[in-house]
Amino acid sequence: MLRYALEAISEDEDAAAAAGVHVTAEKLKITVLSAAMTALAGALYCQYQMFISPDTVSGISVSLQMVLRGRGRRHLRVAGPDRSAR
């Protein structure tokens, strides 16, 4: 059910809500899952490195800034829909 709900949300949120999909709850589930997977990856990375300093993880923050939409900053917007056209 989750796959179909997410597919419906990605196509049209209003239509998905009209079809009975709780859009906010589904988005929250995916955000929590993503955060948990990121935390696990970070924990494993720390165990692998055995020492973490700001120099070690500075490349990760730059990568995250490039991948995330960069709200209001078009030059950072690599992934995600362009919602400025609305």
Stockholm file with secondary structure:
# STOCKHOLM 1.0

chainA/1-86         MLRYALEAISEDEDAAAAAGVHVTAEKLKITVLSAAMTALAGALYCQYQMFISPDTVSGISVSLQMVLRGRGRRHLRVAGPDRSAR
#=GR chainA/1-86 SS CHHHHHHHHHHCHHHHHHTTCCHHHHHHHHHHHHHHHHHHHHHHHHHHHSCCCHHHHHHHHHHHHHHSCCTTCGGGCCSSCCGGGC
#=GC SS_cons        CHHHHHHHHHHCHHHHHHTTCCHHHHHHHHHHHHHHHHHHHHHHHHHHHSCCCHHHHHHHHHHHHHHSCCTTCGGGCCSSCCGGGC
//
